Amino acid sequence: TWIMLELDNNLTSGNYWVEHTNFEFTEHNLLAHQSLEKFSLFGRKIFSFSYNKTKDSKRIFLKAVSSQSHVVPLASLYTAQTFSEWAEAYGIKLLFSFFLFGLIFMTAIYNGALYLYNREKSFLYYMLMQILMVIILFYQTDMLQIYVMGNAENEEIAIFFYFVVVEVAIVLMLLFIRSFLETKEYLPFQEKILHYITIVA
């Protein structure tokens, strides 16, 4: 299967980067002087090339492999400026995300230690909820989707796993509230409401 990318008529000569998802390619029609280079950045598949508006064809053909008929191949074109801005913004997003991962994980360990010390169930619920929050945040960074995208079976498993994690995290949050506030003893009305919500969740 060949995929065609058509460059805009207003595109000027220069170097460009293309992020492509849902397919990989082995052959192309780019000329030697266009210096095609394939690489991976933050788990994303990218290739770069040079373009001369007066000499080079504005149509790029790529021979796709490992693509599936039910999945739409996607490609995004970046100029030097937009690619640099995207890489910087995405790098900051990942850095901030991993900072949150570490912070939440350390808090989970702390609550786990408190549970081992006094056997209070609220600390156990909170620790487990935080571990699941780390998994949810990891999913939100798009890194998981990058590796499973294009494989229908893996996508379905990833989506199912995500919703299971979210549901369990909600239940743990409700159990933590009930245990920490001791609603069964001090807030019986609220306890009934939280009990029904826990069952529904």
N, C-alpha and C positions, 0 to 999 in steps of 0.2 A: 504494500500500500504506500502510495506517495502522497505527501501532504504539501500543499502549496501555500507559501506565505507571500503576499503581495505588499510591497512597500508603498507608502503613500507618495503621490507625485510631488508633494511639498517637502519631502524629506531631503535634507542637504547632504553633501558628501561628508564622511566622517566615520568614526568607529561606533559600533552599536552592540548591545547585548540583548539576548533573547532568553527569557525564562520559559521553559516548556514543561508541561505536565501531562500525564496520562499517556505518554509515548516516549520511546527512545528511537534514535535513528542511526543508521550505519553508512548511508551514502547521501550525497548532496550534489548540487550543481554549482556551488561556489568555486570560483577560480583560485589558483594558487596564490595570487597576489592579494586576495581578500583575507588571507591568514585566519581561517576558521580555527577556533580553539574551544574545546569542550571542557567544562569543569563543574564542580559542585560547590555551592556556597550555602552554609547553614542547612545542608540537606536538600537544597533545591538544585535542579538540573538547569544549567545555563550554558549557552555558547555565545562567543563573541565573533565579530567579523568586521571588516572594513568595507566601506561602500563609496564608490565613485559615481556620482549621478550621471556623468556624461559617458562613462564607459561600461558600467556594470548593469546587468539586468535587474529590474526591480522585482522580479519574481524569483523566489527561492524555493527549490524543490528538495524535500527531505524524504528519504525512504524509511518509513516507520517500521519498527519491529516491536514486539512485545506489547502491542496495543490491542484493545478489545473493541469489537464492533458496537457494543452498547455504551461505550465511554467516549465522550467528546474530547478530542485532543485540544489543548489550550496552549497559547503562546502569547507572551507579553514582550513588547519591544521597549528597550530603554536606551536613552542617549547617555553620554558620559555623565552629565549632570544628574539626570533622574536616577541612573543606576547607583551613583555614589550616594544620593539622598536616601534611596531605598535601603541600600546596604547598611548605612549608618543608623537609620531609624529602626530597622529590624534587629540590628545588633544591640541597640539600646533596649529594645523590647525584651530580647532574650536575657540580657544582663539583669534587667529589673526582675524578670520572671524567676531566674535562678536565685536571685537575692531573696525573693519571697519564698521560694522552695526551701532554702536553707533556714530562713527565719521560722517558718511554720513547722518544719521538721524538728528543729531544736526545741520549739515549744512543746511539740508532741512528746519528745523524749523526756522533757521536764515533767509533763503531766503523767507520763508512764512511771517515772520515778516516784511521784507523789502517790500514785495508786499502789505501788509495791510497798510503800512506807506505811500507809494507813488503811489500805484496802477499801477506799471510798469509791464506789462505782462511777460517780460522776466524772472523776478524773480519767477512768478507763474509757468511758463514752467519748469524752472530749479528745483524748489522744487518738482514738480510732477515727473520729470525725476529721481531725486535722490531717491524718495520713491520707484519707480519701480526698481532702481538699487539694493536697499536693498533686494527686493523680489528675484531678479535674483541671487544675491550672496547667499541668503539662499538656493536656489535651488542647487547652485554649491557645497554646503557643503555636499551633498548627504543625508542630514537628511530627506528631503521630500521623496526621493526615497525609503528610508528604510521603511517608514510607508505605502507606497502605493504599494511596490513591491509584486508581486504575485496576485494582484487583477487587472484583465484586465481593468475593467471599471474605477477604480481609476487611473490606469496608464495612460489611454487615456485622462482622464480629466486633470491630472497633466501636461502631455506633451502639450496638447492643450492650457492650461492656461499659460504655460511657453512661448510658441511662441507668444501668444497674448500680454503678458507683454513686450517681447522683441520688437515686432513691435510698440507698443504704445510708448515705451521708445525712439525708433529711431525717431518717428514722433515728440515727445516732444523736442528731441535734435535739430532737424531741425528747429522747431518753435522758440526755444530759440536763435539759431544762427541768424535767420532772424530778430527777435525782438531786440536782444541785439546790433547787428551791424547796425540795421536800413537799411538793404540792399535795401528795397523798395525805399528809398529816396536817398541813397548815392551810392549804388552798384546795379544798375538795371540789369546788365548782370548776375551777380552772383545770384540776386534775382530770375531771370527766371529759372536758373539751379536748385536752391534750391527748388523752387516751384514745378518743375516737379519731382524732387526726392521725395518730400513730398507726392505727389499724388501717385507715384509708391509704396512707402513704405506703 
